[in-house]
Amino acid sequence: MERRESPQGNEDIFDRLMGLPLLRRLAPFYRRHKSVLLYLFFGALTFLLSVATFALFNAGLLLNEHAANVLSWIIAVLFAYVTNRTWVFADRAHGARGIVAEIGRFVSGRIATLALEEALLFVFITLLHLNGLAVKIVAQVAVIVANYVVSKCFVFARHGGDASSAG
C-alpha cells in the first residue's frame, strides 16, 4: 500500500500516532488496511454526529423524524466529505473543476443512501411505529456500508493508470 502523506510531504496524524510505542505493534496491520480503518473511525464519528443531531432536532426541537433526519443528514454529509477527502481517500481530485465534480459525486451518492435511509425510517417508524432513535441507529449501519462502497468505487476512485491500492 502506498504511504499516504499530507500535501506538505509529512505523514498524517494517524501515521504519527501509529509510531507511538504503545501502537507500533499494530502499525503493519494499520498500513495494510489504512483506508478501511480510517473510514470506520470517521464513519463512527459521522454516525455519532448524525444520531446526536437527529435526537437534538427530533426530541429536543420536536421536529418530525423526516425533517430531523434531513437536517442531521446535511450536517453529517458535510463532515463526512471533509474527513473522507482529507484522510480516508487521500484527496483524489485537484483543481476547482475536479473538486466540484468530486463534491457532486459525493453528494449524489449520499442522496442515494439518504433515500435508502428515509425509506427505512418511513417503513419502520411511520408505518410500523417502532422507536425512532432505534430505527435511526440500525438504518445508519446500512447507510455506512453503502456509503463506503459508493465513495470507494464512485466518488474517490482514481481514474486512469493510478488506481488506488487501498482496501
Beta strands, then each sheet from edge to edge (+ up, - down):
end
